Amino acid sequence: MQSDSSCHGGRAGLFALALAALGVVYGDIGTSPLYAFKEAFAGPHGLYPTEANILAALSAFFWAVLVIVSMKYVWIVLRFDNEGEGGVLALTALAHRVAGASRGGMLVIAGGIFAAALFYGDAIITPAISVLSAVEGLSIATPALEHYVVPITVGILVALFLIQKKGTGQVGRFFGPVTLIWFGSLATMGIASIVQTPEVLRALDPRYAINFALDKPGMAFVLLSAVFLSLTGGEALYADMGHFGAKPVRLAWYGLVWPSLVLNYLGQGALVLRTPAAMENPFYMLAPDWFLLPLVGLATLATVIASQATITGAYSMTLQAMRLGYLPRLRILHTSDTERGQIYVPSVNWLMLMGVIVLVFQFRSSGALAAAYGIAVSGTMIITTLLTAYVVIVAVRRHQKRKLVALAAFGLLELLFFSSNLSKIAEGGWLPMALGGLIFLLLTTWKEGSGMLAQQRQMIDVPMEGFLAGPVPDVPKVPGTAIYLTSEPALVPSALFHNLKHYKVMHERTVFLHVVNEDIPRIPEDARVTVRELAPGVFNVDARFGFREEPDVPAALRLAEPAGLVLEPMLTTYFVARSSVVDGPGKLPHWRCALFAWMMRQSEGAASYFKLPANQVVELGTQVML
């Protein structure tokens, strides 16, 4: 069960965490009023803004957010954490742990990895559509500025990605208050419009949406893709729960975010009931003239915050994928001395920036991008529902039937959303699917290739038991400690054989270090290392790290001192084996073998990844065929 950090500091601490959660968790869904309702009536397939259609659309928006976000994510899915962490990869690890090595478990993992791949598609589209939709307000305030919308958007996005390397610690202090003002503005504008046209409140009756679906099923099916835009930040509620705990996330949603979103959507609908021409951009036309330019600035800040949260989520997803063995070691920079979660991944940052700029220049408007937006998120939502249901079936006994019935209802509704979004494949919806497929290929290629590489090493390496019973006592010894990193403790590392082959000696103390990446987020320090003496002067050390932790081998080895393994830095050498893939007959197709070899070249070296002292590392290479 999750140990909710909000319990520290009492009620004041809970409210402080809820305020902080506003900026990180709700940035994406909080900016959906900028474009979601407008899209229901835009384009050649949009609805005509009659009173019946407006009330039906609003009813669909209200009940979709209630069922999918308020009930599924905030009330149910937040309960399924992996040692306090959320997100589709954390849920995949949890499902794998309860499933074991069964065939069903393998399918669960494949689904979770594909959902993670789709997340990257969402992470690239969100900054583009969010900032574009905010800057488009300039054309409402001053039509002469319409031609500058795309250049201004690109400038903001470039600046946003450039400052990532400085970290978000200082900027993050302003996220919560700015988002608080944003949601307050949403609610205030909505209330002012509802007061003028109170009959819009009839849209809270679900019969408007139900009757519309029964009378016009084709139009209702198309409407679902616009309605889904109001749900696109729902997955972030679960993904970011580890930063704040479930209670602050729930408090922020029920106490401010949900009411503000509902009031603003109803306010937009009331405005269009009074003035159908306002459907051109109902969000900005809600604002009085004096507030229009300040609102554009506030919306831009809000969308930058939404983009920041998504970028940070992509960094976290990359780190988790590395920990679970689906990506090679990439360079990770921690931008805070106190907060592990504040990280920067340079390679991911620049790839995302290039992707976002291409999207902005290609689509040029938030309306055009909306077609590409829903598929990735709806696919991820369906997989999250399936993974949650799997965990309920395998590991949950209390209220199991009720939860499964609810999840089945959620899954059916999400399947309708996904099907509706598929109708926009030709208009741009192919993009996140293609990107997700490419990333899925990369993730699975690395997992499969690294597994085959480990098998090759097992065929070459000698069992540890036979080695210790053989020549070890007779080999000449030199002063100092040799630490060999090994992926399989039962086998002798190839680096040791190379050492014996070339130098014919061993060190006085030999340590076989096995770094274990667990499928839980963090490992307590008292369980970090396990030390076993295999023979006089020969030790085996298991160093365990959670998938949300930064592997620091020297720091972990200092925890082994109580067990008698005291290391003197000037007399300690780390030996690391580095493999390279060569062309030849193997199980992997040639093109996947080449792809795996390319990924290996992008991998960060073990010395820097495990924080090994640069002047104490000896690297020995081997060649393998896959």
GIQUI-V63163 format. One record per pair of residues at least 24 apart in sequence whose ideal C-beta (glycine too) atoms are under 7 Angstrom apart, sorted by the first residue. I is the first residue (numbers start at 1). GAP is how many residues later the second one is. D is the distance in whole Angstrom. If there is no record, write none. Layout:
((I & GAP & D) (I & GAP & D))
This chain:
((2 & 79 & 4) (2 & 82 & 5) (2 & 243 & 7) (2 & 244 & 6) (3 & 81 & 6) (4 & 241 & 4) (4 & 242 & 6) (4 & 243 & 5) (5 & 239 & 7) (5 & 240 & 5) (6 & 239 & 5) (6 & 241 & 4) (6 & 242 & 5) (14 & 233 & 6) (14 & 234 & 6) (14 & 237 & 7) (17 & 227 & 5) (17 & 228 & 7) (17 & 231 & 4) (18 & 230 & 4) (18 & 233 & 4) (18 & 234 & 4) (19 & 157 & 4) (19 & 161 & 7) (20 & 156 & 5) (20 & 224 & 6) (21 & 223 & 5) (21 & 227 & 5) (21 & 228 & 5) (21 & 231 & 5) (22 & 154 & 5) (22 & 157 & 4) (22 & 158 & 6) (22 & 230 & 5) (23 & 149 & 7) (23 & 152 & 3) (23 & 153 & 5) (23 & 155 & 7) (23 & 156 & 5) (23 & 282 & 5) (24 & 151 & 6) (24 & 216 & 6) (24 & 219 & 6) (24 & 285 & 5) (25 & 211 & 6) (25 & 212 & 6) (25 & 215 & 5) (25 & 224 & 6) (25 & 227 & 7) (26 & 153 & 7) (26 & 207 & 7) (26 & 226 & 7) (26 & 231 & 5) (27 & 152 & 7) (27 & 275 & 7) (27 & 278 & 4) (27 & 279 & 3) (27 & 282 & 4) (28 & 98 & 6) (28 & 204 & 6) (28 & 205 & 3) (28 & 208 & 5) (28 & 278 & 5) (28 & 281 & 6) (28 & 282 & 6) (29 & 203 & 7) (29 & 204 & 3) (29 & 205 & 6) (30 & 149 & 6) (30 & 152 & 6) (30 & 153 & 6) (30 & 227 & 6) (30 & 272 & 6) (30 & 276 & 7) (31 & 99 & 5) (31 & 271 & 5) (31 & 272 & 5) (31 & 275 & 5) (32 & 197 & 6) (32 & 198 & 5) (32 & 200 & 6) (32 & 201 & 7) (33 & 153 & 6) (33 & 228 & 7) (33 & 231 & 5) (33 & 232 & 6) (33 & 235 & 7) (33 & 250 & 6) (34 & 99 & 4) (34 & 100 & 6) (34 & 249 & 5) (34 & 265 & 6) (35 & 94 & 7) (35 & 98 & 5) (35 & 194 & 6) (35 & 331 & 5) (35 & 335 & 6) (36 & 190 & 6) (36 & 193 & 4) (36 & 194 & 4) (37 & 24 & 7) (37 & 228 & 6) (37 & 231 & 5) (37 & 245 & 6) (38 & 241 & 7) (38 & 243 & 6) (38 & 244 & 6) (38 & 245 & 7) (39 & 187 & 4) (39 & 190 & 6) (39 & 328 & 7) (39 & 331 & 5) (40 & 183 & 6) (40 & 186 & 4) (41 & 238 & 5) (42 & 325 & 5) (45 & 177 & 5) (47 & 172 & 6) (47 & 176 & 7) (49 & 223 & 5) (49 & 227 & 4) (49 & 230 & 5) (51 & 222 & 6) (54 & 215 & 5) (54 & 218 & 6) (54 & 219 & 6) (55 & 147 & 6) (55 & 148 & 5) (55 & 153 & 5) (56 & 152 & 5) (56 & 153 & 6) (56 & 156 & 4) (57 & 166 & 6) (58 & 142 & 7) (58 & 145 & 4) (58 & 207 & 6) (58 & 208 & 6) (58 & 211 & 4) (59 & 144 & 5) (59 & 146 & 7) (59 & 147 & 6) (59 & 149 & 4) (59 & 150 & 4) (60 & 149 & 4) (60 & 163 & 6) (60 & 167 & 5) (61 & 166 & 6) (61 & 169 & 5) (61 & 204 & 5) (62 & 141 & 7) (62 & 142 & 6) (62 & 200 & 6) (63 & 143 & 5) (63 & 146 & 6) (64 & 163 & 5) (64 & 166 & 7) (64 & 167 & 6) (65 & 165 & 6) (65 & 166 & 7) (65 & 196 & 7) (67 & 346 & 6) (68 & 163 & 5) (68 & 166 & 6) (68 & 342 & 7) (68 & 345 & 7) (69 & 162 & 6) (69 & 165 & 5) (70 & 188 & 6) (72 & 338 & 5) (73 & 161 & 5) (73 & 164 & 5) (73 & 165 & 6) (74 & 163 & 6) (74 & 176 & 6) (74 & 179 & 5) (76 & 327 & 7) (76 & 330 & 7) (77 & 161 & 5) (77 & 307 & 7) (77 & 311 & 6) (78 & 160 & 6) (78 & 163 & 6) (78 & 168 & 4) (78 & 171 & 7) (80 & 308 & 5) (80 & 311 & 6) (81 & 160 & 6) (82 & 438 & 6) (82 & 439 & 7) (83 & 437 & 5) (83 & 438 & 5) (83 & 439 & 7) (84 & 158 & 6) (84 & 437 & 6) (85 & 157 & 4) (85 & 436 & 4) (85 & 463 & 6) (86 & 152 & 4) (86 & 153 & 6) (86 & 154 & 7) (86 & 155 & 4) (86 & 156 & 6) (87 & 151 & 6) (87 & 152 & 4) (88 & 24 & 6) (88 & 27 & 4) (88 & 28 & 6) (88 & 31 & 7) (88 & 292 & 6) (88 & 295 & 7) (88 & 296 & 6) (89 & 27 & 5) (89 & 228 & 6) (89 & 231 & 4) (89 & 232 & 7) (89 & 235 & 7) (90 & 230 & 7) (91 & 293 & 7) (91 & 296 & 5) (91 & 297 & 7) (92 & 295 & 6) (93 & 231 & 6) (93 & 426 & 4) (93 & 454 & 7) (94 & 297 & 6) (95 & 292 & 5) (95 & 295 & 5) (95 & 296 & 5) (96 & 423 & 7) (97 & 422 & 6) (98 & 293 & 6) (98 & 296 & 5) (98 & 297 & 4) (99 & 295 & 6) (108 & 279 & 6) (108 & 282 & 6) (111 & 272 & 5) (111 & 275 & 6) (111 & 276 & 7) (112 & 271 & 7) (112 & 275 & 6) (113 & 213 & 6) (113 & 327 & 6) (113 & 330 & 5) (113 & 331 & 7) (114 & 269 & 7) (114 & 322 & 7) (114 & 326 & 5) (115 & 264 & 7) (115 & 265 & 5) (115 & 268 & 4) (115 & 269 & 7) (116 & 201 & 6) (116 & 205 & 6) (117 & 319 & 4) (117 & 322 & 4) (117 & 323 & 4) (117 & 326 & 6) (118 & 258 & 4) (118 & 261 & 5) (118 & 262 & 5) (118 & 314 & 7) (118 & 318 & 4) (119 & 198 & 6) (119 & 261 & 6) (120 & 194 & 6) (120 & 315 & 7) (120 & 319 & 5) (121 & 255 & 4) (121 & 311 & 3) (121 & 314 & 4) (121 & 315 & 5) (122 & 254 & 5) (122 & 255 & 5) (122 & 310 & 7) (123 & 187 & 5) (123 & 188 & 7) (123 & 190 & 6) (123 & 191 & 4) (123 & 229 & 7) (124 & 228 & 6) (124 & 231 & 4) (124 & 232 & 6) (124 & 235 & 7) (125 & 234 & 7) (125 & 244 & 6) (125 & 247 & 6) (125 & 248 & 5) (125 & 307 & 6) (126 & 180 & 7) (126 & 181 & 6) (126 & 184 & 4) (127 & 30 & 6) (127 & 180 & 4) (127 & 183 & 6) (127 & 184 & 7) (127 & 229 & 5) (128 & 228 & 5) (128 & 231 & 4) (128 & 232 & 5) (128 & 241 & 6) (129 & 237 & 5) (129 & 240 & 4) (129 & 241 & 7) (129 & 244 & 6) (130 & 173 & 4) (130 & 176 & 5) (130 & 177 & 6) (131 & 25 & 5) (131 & 26 & 6) (131 & 169 & 7) (131 & 172 & 5) (131 & 173 & 7) (131 & 176 & 6) (132 & 228 & 6) (132 & 233 & 7) (132 & 234 & 5) (132 & 237 & 7) (133 & 170 & 7) (133 & 233 & 4) (134 & 162 & 7) (134 & 165 & 4) (134 & 166 & 4) (134 & 169 & 4) (135 & 165 & 6) (136 & 230 & 6) (137 & 147 & 5) (137 & 158 & 7) (137 & 159 & 4) (137 & 162 & 6) (138 & 158 & 6) (140 & 141 & 5) (140 & 144 & 5) (140 & 145 & 7) (140 & 152 & 7) (141 & 151 & 5) (141 & 152 & 5) (141 & 155 & 6) (150 & 210 & 6) (150 & 211 & 7) (150 & 214 & 6) (153 & 207 & 6) (154 & 203 & 6) (154 & 206 & 6) (156 & 144 & 7) (156 & 148 & 7) (157 & 199 & 5) (157 & 200 & 7) (158 & 195 & 7) (160 & 144 & 6) (160 & 147 & 6) (160 & 148 & 7) (161 & 188 & 6) (161 & 191 & 7) (161 & 192 & 4) (164 & 147 & 7) (164 & 180 & 6) (164 & 185 & 5) (165 & 179 & 5) (167 & 168 & 3) (167 & 169 & 6) (167 & 175 & 6) (167 & 177 & 7) (168 & 140 & 6) (168 & 144 & 7) (168 & 174 & 6) (169 & 166 & 7) (169 & 167 & 5) (169 & 170 & 7) (169 & 173 & 6) (175 & 130 & 5) (178 & 123 & 5) (178 & 124 & 7) (178 & 127 & 6) (179 & 123 & 7) (179 & 126 & 6) (181 & 117 & 7) (182 & 116 & 6) (182 & 120 & 4) (183 & 73 & 5) (183 & 74 & 6) (183 & 77 & 4) (185 & 110 & 7) (185 & 113 & 6) (186 & 74 & 4) (186 & 75 & 7) (186 & 77 & 7) (186 & 78 & 4) (187 & 72 & 7) (187 & 73 & 4) (187 & 76 & 5) (187 & 77 & 7) (189 & 75 & 6) (189 & 78 & 6) (189 & 97 & 4) (189 & 98 & 6) (190 & 73 & 3) (190 & 74 & 4) (190 & 76 & 6) (190 & 77 & 3) (191 & 72 & 6) (191 & 76 & 7) (193 & 74 & 4) (193 & 77 & 4) (193 & 78 & 5) (193 & 93 & 6) (194 & 69 & 7) (194 & 72 & 5) (194 & 73 & 6) (194 & 76 & 5) (196 & 74 & 7) (196 & 78 & 7) (197 & 73 & 4) (197 & 76 & 5) (197 & 77 & 6) (200 & 66 & 5) (200 & 69 & 5) (200 & 70 & 4) (200 & 73 & 6) (201 & 65 & 7) (203 & 63 & 7) (203 & 66 & 6) (221 & 199 & 5) (222 & 198 & 7) (222 & 201 & 7) (224 & 192 & 6) (224 & 193 & 5) (224 & 196 & 4) (225 & 149 & 6) (225 & 195 & 4) (225 & 196 & 5) (225 & 198 & 7) (225 & 199 & 6) (228 & 146 & 5) (228 & 150 & 6) (228 & 189 & 5) (228 & 193 & 6) (229 & 141 & 6) (229 & 144 & 6) (229 & 145 & 6) (232 & 141 & 6) (232 & 142 & 7) (232 & 145 & 5) (234 & 147 & 7) (235 & 142 & 6) (235 & 145 & 6) (235 & 146 & 6) (235 & 149 & 7) (236 & 73 & 6) (236 & 77 & 7) (239 & 74 & 6) (242 & 279 & 7) (243 & 98 & 6) (311 & 41 & 7) (314 & 34 & 6) (314 & 38 & 6) (315 & 28 & 5) (315 & 29 & 7) (315 & 30 & 5) (315 & 33 & 6) (318 & 27 & 5) (318 & 30 & 5) (319 & 24 & 6) (320 & 227 & 5) (320 & 228 & 7) (321 & 122 & 6) (323 & 194 & 5) (323 & 224 & 3) (324 & 193 & 7) (324 & 195 & 7) (324 & 223 & 6) (325 & 122 & 6) (325 & 125 & 6) (325 & 192 & 7) (326 & 117 & 4) (326 & 120 & 6) (326 & 121 & 5) (327 & 116 & 7) (327 & 119 & 6) (328 & 118 & 6) (328 & 271 & 5) (328 & 272 & 6) (328 & 274 & 6) (328 & 275 & 3) (329 & 274 & 5) (329 & 275 & 4) (329 & 280 & 4) (330 & 274 & 6) (331 & 273 & 5) (332 & 218 & 7) (334 & 216 & 6) (340 & 209 & 7) (340 & 210 & 6) (363 & 65 & 7) (368 & 60 & 7) (369 & 59 & 7) (371 & 53 & 4) (371 & 56 & 4) (371 & 57 & 4) (371 & 58 & 6) (372 & 56 & 4) (372 & 57 & 6) (372 & 59 & 5) (372 & 60 & 6) (374 & 47 & 4) (375 & 46 & 5) (375 & 47 & 7) (375 & 54 & 5) (375 & 57 & 5) (375 & 58 & 6) (376 & 56 & 4) (376 & 60 & 6) (378 & 36 & 6) (378 & 39 & 5) (378 & 40 & 4) (378 & 43 & 5) (379 & 39 & 6) (381 & 33 & 5) (382 & 29 & 6) (382 & 32 & 5) (382 & 33 & 6) (382 & 36 & 6) (385 & 25 & 5) (385 & 26 & 4) (385 & 29 & 6) (386 & 25 & 7) (442 & 157 & 7) (445 & 147 & 5) (445 & 150 & 5) (445 & 151 & 6) (446 & 150 & 7) (446 & 153 & 5) (449 & 139 & 6) (449 & 147 & 4) (449 & 177 & 6) (452 & 135 & 6) (452 & 136 & 7) (452 & 174 & 5) (453 & 126 & 6) (453 & 171 & 6) (453 & 173 & 7) (454 & 33 & 6) (454 & 34 & 7) (456 & 168 & 5) (457 & 37 & 7) (458 & 30 & 6) (458 & 33 & 6) (460 & 34 & 6) (461 & 30 & 4) (461 & 31 & 6) (461 & 33 & 6) (462 & 29 & 7) (462 & 30 & 5) (463 & 27 & 6) (463 & 28 & 6) (464 & 25 & 7) (464 & 26 & 6) (464 & 27 & 6) (464 & 28 & 6) (467 & 25 & 5) (468 & 66 & 6) (468 & 67 & 5) (468 & 70 & 7) (472 & 63 & 6) (472 & 66 & 7) (475 & 25 & 7) (475 & 30 & 7) (475 & 31 & 5) (476 & 28 & 7) (476 & 29 & 5) (477 & 28 & 7) (477 & 29 & 6) (477 & 30 & 7) (477 & 31 & 5) (478 & 27 & 5) (478 & 29 & 6) (479 & 29 & 6) (479 & 92 & 7) (480 & 27 & 5) (480 & 28 & 6) (480 & 91 & 4) (480 & 92 & 7) (480 & 93 & 6) (481 & 26 & 6) (481 & 28 & 4) (481 & 30 & 6) (481 & 86 & 6) (481 & 90 & 6) (481 & 91 & 5) (482 & 25 & 4) (482 & 28 & 5) (482 & 29 & 7) (482 & 91 & 5) (482 & 93 & 6) (483 & 28 & 4) (483 & 30 & 5) (483 & 89 & 6) (483 & 91 & 5) (483 & 92 & 7) (484 & 28 & 5) (484 & 29 & 7) (484 & 91 & 5) (485 & 28 & 5) (485 & 30 & 7) (485 & 89 & 7) (485 & 91 & 5) (485 & 121 & 6) (486 & 26 & 5) (486 & 27 & 7) (486 & 28 & 6) (489 & 25 & 5) (489 & 51 & 6) (493 & 84 & 6) (494 & 83 & 5) (494 & 128 & 6) (495 & 80 & 4) (495 & 81 & 7) (495 & 82 & 4) (495 & 125 & 5) (498 & 122 & 5) (499 & 76 & 6) (508 & 29 & 6) (509 & 28 & 5) (510 & 27 & 7) (510 & 28 & 5) (511 & 28 & 5) (511 & 30 & 6) (512 & 28 & 5) (513 & 28 & 5) (513 & 30 & 6) (513 & 40 & 7) (514 & 28 & 5) (515 & 28 & 5) (515 & 30 & 7) (515 & 36 & 6) (515 & 38 & 7) (515 & 95 & 7) (516 & 26 & 6) (516 & 27 & 7) (516 & 28 & 5) (517 & 28 & 6) (517 & 30 & 6) (518 & 26 & 6) (518 & 27 & 7) (518 & 28 & 5) (518 & 29 & 7) (519 & 28 & 6) (520 & 26 & 5) (521 & 25 & 5) (521 & 26 & 6) (521 & 27 & 4) (522 & 24 & 4) (522 & 26 & 6) (522 & 27 & 6) (523 & 26 & 7) (525 & 34 & 6) (528 & 28 & 5) (528 & 31 & 5) (529 & 27 & 5) (529 & 30 & 5) (529 & 31 & 5) (531 & 29 & 5) (531 & 32 & 4) (531 & 34 & 5) (539 & 26 & 6) (551 & 58 & 7) (551 & 59 & 5) (552 & 59 & 5) (553 & 57 & 4) (553 & 58 & 6) (553 & 59 & 6) (554 & 57 & 6) (554 & 58 & 7) (554 & 59 & 7) (569 & 44 & 7) (572 & 44 & 6) (573 & 43 & 6) (573 & 45 & 6) (574 & 38 & 5) (574 & 42 & 6) (574 & 43 & 5) (575 & 43 & 5) (575 & 45 & 7) (576 & 30 & 5) (576 & 31 & 6) (576 & 41 & 6) (576 & 43 & 5) (577 & 43 & 6) (577 & 45 & 6) (578 & 41 & 5) (578 & 43 & 5) (579 & 43 & 5) (579 & 45 & 5) (580 & 41 & 6) (580 & 43 & 5) (581 & 43 & 6) (581 & 45 & 6) (582 & 41 & 5) (582 & 43 & 6) (584 & 41 & 4) (585 & 40 & 7) (586 & 39 & 5) (586 & 40 & 4) (587 & 39 & 7) (588 & 38 & 5) (593 & 33 & 5) (596 & 30 & 7))
